[in-house]
Amino acid sequence: MLPTVKVNKKYFTKLDLSIIPSPSYVIDTKIIKDNLRIFNKLKKDTDVKILLALKAFSLKNLFPIISNVLDGVCASGLNEAKFGKKYFKGLISTYSPAFKDTEFSDIMKYSQHITFNSISQIKKYKKLCVNENIEIGVRINPLYSEVEVSKYNSSSFDSRLGIHINQLDKIDFTDIKGIHFHSLCEQNFDALENTWHIIWPYLKNIVENLEWINLGGGHHITRSDYNLSKLTNFLLKLKTLTNCQIILEPGEAVVFQSGVLVGEILDYVHGYNKKIPNIAITDISPVCHMPDVIEAPYRPLLMNEPDKGISVVLGGPSCLAGDIIGEYNFIEKPKIGDKIVFLDQAHYTLVKTNFFNGINHPEVILWNSEKNDFKVIKSFDFKDFETRN
Ligand SMILES: Cc1ncc(COP(=O)(O)O)c(C=O)c1O
């Protein structure tokens, strides 16, 4: 998650921290249902197909409610495609920067759409897909992006993701059914429209041969300031203009704001630097439990953080010097054993956890904020660590 995202700080304030084990991811099923209501309306209003991007969130316990609304999943390769087939209803659309021969026949078993990243991969696998009635897509790079963090900009000139839009005339579109682009990241509607303006002049000559256009992910549709009415009008316009099935494959927006990560203060260390007197060790390791804090990087929002107060640097229990969540304000210095809560931790967290230093994964809890009931659905122990090694 990038630092600019607006999160509703009132969510999760009713959660009784005293009964929540630490560390744990707590997912509020009510918020997921609220998000799904937005997608459901969008589908009804525009006839768009919406796929869950498994790379962002793949907690199968929630698939029954998610797959009741969404049309399928977008998979990044064999395991996600197989997982989608087993646990989710509907369309499986698989894209990978490059497929391997050893996996391709299985990928075809589980996918209805396969999107290729290069002309050479199209040439290599086209016939196999046609024989198996799999719809072939081509990922294009629009060479236009409003993503400022370069690591998340898949549409730069040097990006390895997608065929440059100005190279479309080099592709033989026989048997190709779809175009795919993914160039947004946590963005509002205008970025999509601006991207489309760049793409359309190239696409208009080939669109009559196509059956679908996949607009990728990165649409922050469930955010309160997202311009849904503009998106609705745009999707309706696109359908008429292109006569294609329009597809979106959001990940983050499906579970936006629905999860928190609860941890606790384990200890305080020195404070040799007078400017940073309070350094706490917590049982949350950003490296293991919130890798985007290090990778993006970003500073996760702490629940109930005042604008000013006692400043505490919160760090994780791993050996990495940089295993630091950030510096936070507290009204009172938290005591050892006190709980801390980081907001908006459902997406790109549970899918990315790792056992670095043998640090256990947080438990996973489903909570319903309306009924205030909660259920631990996953706990990890030595066996999980042992089997992955
Ligand atoms: C090809 C593709 N589709 C969909 C997504 C989902 O994006 P988001 O979770 O930002 O909506 C991603 C994210 O990286 C992606 O690479």
The ligand as a Gaussian input file, in Angstrom:
#p B3LYP/6-31G(d) Opt

LIG

0 1
 C       -1.830000      -8.377000     -13.691000
 C       -2.420000      -7.895000     -12.409000
 N       -3.750000      -7.927000     -12.258000
 C       -4.337000      -7.518000     -11.106000
 C       -3.593000      -7.062000     -10.043000
 C       -4.288000      -6.635000      -8.784000
 O       -4.012000      -5.313000      -8.477000
 P       -4.646000      -4.608000      -7.187000
 O       -4.527000      -5.538000      -6.049000
 O       -3.827000      -3.387000      -7.017000
 O       -6.069000      -4.299000      -7.525000
 C       -2.192000      -7.007000     -10.172000
 C       -1.351000      -6.512000      -9.078000
 O       -0.174000      -6.445000      -9.123000
 C       -1.601000      -7.448000     -11.376000
 O       -0.267000      -7.445000     -11.550000

